[in-house]
Amino acid sequence: MANVYFDLTREFNRDGPTVFLASGQAVVYYRIAIMSKDGDWVIREHPDACARVLAVLARHGARHRPAPPLDVRWLAGGWSSHFEFLDDRQRRVRCDFVSRPPRVRADEVDGMFQRAAAGTSLLVVDPDILARMKQTQRAKDYPAIAEIAGLLPPGRQLLYTTDPDRILALAPAAGEGIDRPSVRAARAGAGRDRVVVELAREIDACRRRDARRVDAYVAASERYLEAFRRMRIDELPLDRAHEEACALAERWLPTIPPEPERIDADVE
């Protein structure tokens, strides 16, 4: 059966590298999951890329969900933009875009697009970046991270894996210099129970850190989203919706939420 999100990725990239498939659909691509209900992409942070994606979405009759506009001014601040449409089988297709995914450096994203092979339209984020993107506040993402990490060499695998048995197996030979309490415990011969406890603490810290990050964006967008819904921008044709969303964002949406680095540092 065709995957609408894979097809959209090819359509977005028809004229050159514009987006990389990410998150749940990337997990599907790597055959770690059978399906994911939404589509997430890392978009090239350039007005031409935004225009290309908006044009494709408009052809599909997409509507702008309550979210920041697909505009580099807000994408550069870590915001994400959300759309949806019904496909020819009347299935809801949700499309989410970010140019600066959390926990991934901007130069890594730039390099990803620079290295994109000419003529390759089904571009997918690599497992190293995908593992970091999946370090969210959702408990269900952490078993997936263990499987994603399994696609990496042992040293890189130990940076992300959430499987205590893999940590115990790999840490003695490949764990030197890796600053994770669970890996240090395994290298010290502390035993499985200690590794499990340290791993649970690491996962909890990741979840709390991401929740604090998301809370900052939610708080900063309240007035914008209230006005977006009041104006029913999600009911407008996409070109008009984008114009209205940009005008509204210029008034109510900061390009960068307050002190996201400090919020991360507050979680130990």
Beta strands, then each sheet from edge to edge (+ up, - down):
strand 1: 19-22
strand 2: 38-43
strand 3: 63-64
strand 4: 80-86
strand 5: 92-98
sheet 1: 1+ 2- 5- 4+ 3-
end
